[in-house]
Every structure is written in structure tokens, then in C-alpha cells.
């Protein structure tokens, strides 16, 4: 009997020692643009990510666009991918990744009382209404994305189609004002921080916004594949708990000065580039309460995307969402 007890104790010590030596799960998470996405800096403040380095370690990976993220997820090289409604539909419908699940929110546009991308013309332009855009050159930042959808949908409502009644070109956000000022585009997209630059702000006027065109639009949300979620559920709840804690901290007005300095340090831009809008209700980036995504908006966004011929079919987003992990995470913080 004594030998059995000793063996049991020894086995327990071995199991305990093995658990103590277990390495944190490395989670590869993508990001495209910051400060809209918190990923590159959300755990910079000490004390926010209480599970980071214990149950998981985060490896942020920068991508130039969502198409590259789709490829990375397919190849098993990315664990959590941020997609918007348009790119999510492409991944699920066109690329066949029907096991993708929506986990948490990052950024939404078109929320009443909040700012979002604006479509601007030069202040002295003869263009006064959308109908005046017939025969003109309109600029989007990415074909197939939110601003492209807003342009095509708005123009279609006014009986105009691309390549027949207007021309559409693609350009980076940072080059939009130059395109307008040099008369290479008649309509351009204005977003923070570029829209706040003195020339852009002072020499242009807004014709319409993405909110006017699309209503609520899910710009970015976290996704992961179903098998990955099942294999690492407990760790992902830890990550989401830390993420919600980060969103609360950065959006807290009491922390704004420190938050702006963190963003400045990470982006290598002066605080002045963010001071007038970032982390200010109604002006900055809107996230659902405690990072809760607007699943109904995703469904509506994809339906419009299908109507515009950008994706092969519609989808019911609630069938591709698993918010139980987020609920478990936020329950710990109450």
C-alpha cells in the first residue's frame, strides 16, 4: 500500500512539473492598419494583458491587405485574421473557408453619431451633387472594399455604372488629397489622420460618407477557424479577456494622454496627428461594446456586396459567428 502511495505521489509530481513547464501557446494574429487596429500596441501598457506570456504569447504579423491574409489562413500560417464584411465574404464564399468564425469586433463605420470615411471634392469644384459625378474620375483605396462598395452603390442609385458613366481608380489614403488638388481625381476618400491635414481639411468639402451609402458597416473583426477554436478554446478566452481589458483602457478618457503617447511611439507619428480625434467618442474608431461585433450588419453588408457583383453568394453571418468565447471573457471582468 505504501509503495502505491509513493508511486501515486511521484506521478502527481511528474504531471505537475510537466504542466509547469508547458509553453504558452503562440498565437499568430494579423493586422493591416493602425491605430484603427489595436493589435500592434494594445498590450504595450503594463498590466493589461494578464494572460500574455502565461497561457499564450501574441505574435502580431503585418499584412498589406486582406487578400494576403486569406492566403495565410488557408496555408495555416495565421491563427487569427482580421477581416471586414467584404473580405470575410470573399474568404467564406469565394475561397470556400466555411469554417471561419467571427470572434470579436475591431472597427465599425456608419454608426450614428460617429465619424467615418468621407468622399470629398475640392472646395472650388463645380461638382455640387452626386449626379454631377457623371463622366468623372472617382478614387477608392481598394477595389472590392468598403469605399469601393460605397462608390458603386451610390452611383448605381443615381443610374450610373462604373466604366460606363464614370471611371474609378485606386490609390492609397495618403495620396488622396494630391489626386484631388492635381485634378487627377474628381472625388477622393478622406480618412483620419489625412483628412485632418490643413490643406485637405481647408480645401475640400464632403459630398457624402460611407454611412450615407452603406449604413452600418463592419470594417474589421477577428476571425479564426473552427478547429483552431475547438483546440485552444480556453486560451482564446484568456486572449479575449485581455483584449476587452485593452479596449476599455484605451477608450477611457482618463487614460487618453498616455494612450496617445503609446500610439505615437508605435506609429512614429507626432501626438498632434491624433490629438483631435483618436479615442474621442464620435470622432475616433467605433468598436461594439466590449468588442461585440454587429453580426446583423455583416449579413446586410454581404448582401449588398452580392448585389454589386463582388461576391458569388450571400451568407447569414450568425451562422459564422461564435461569440461564446467573448461572452465568457467579458463575464470575468464584471
Secondary structure by P-SEA (a helix, b strand, c coil): caaaaaaaaaaaaaaaaaaaacccbbbbbbbccccccccccccccccccccccccbbbbbbbbccaaaaaaaaaaccccbbbbcaaaaaaaccccccccbbbccccccccccccccbbbbcccccccccccccccbbbbbcccccaaaaaaaaaaaaacccccccbbbbbbcccaaaaaaaaccccbbbbcccccccccccccccccccccccccccccbbbbbcaaaaaacaaaaaaaaaaaaaaaaaaacccaaaaaaaaaaaaaccccccccccccccccccccccccccaaaaaaaaaaaaaaaccccccccccccccaaaaaaaaaaac
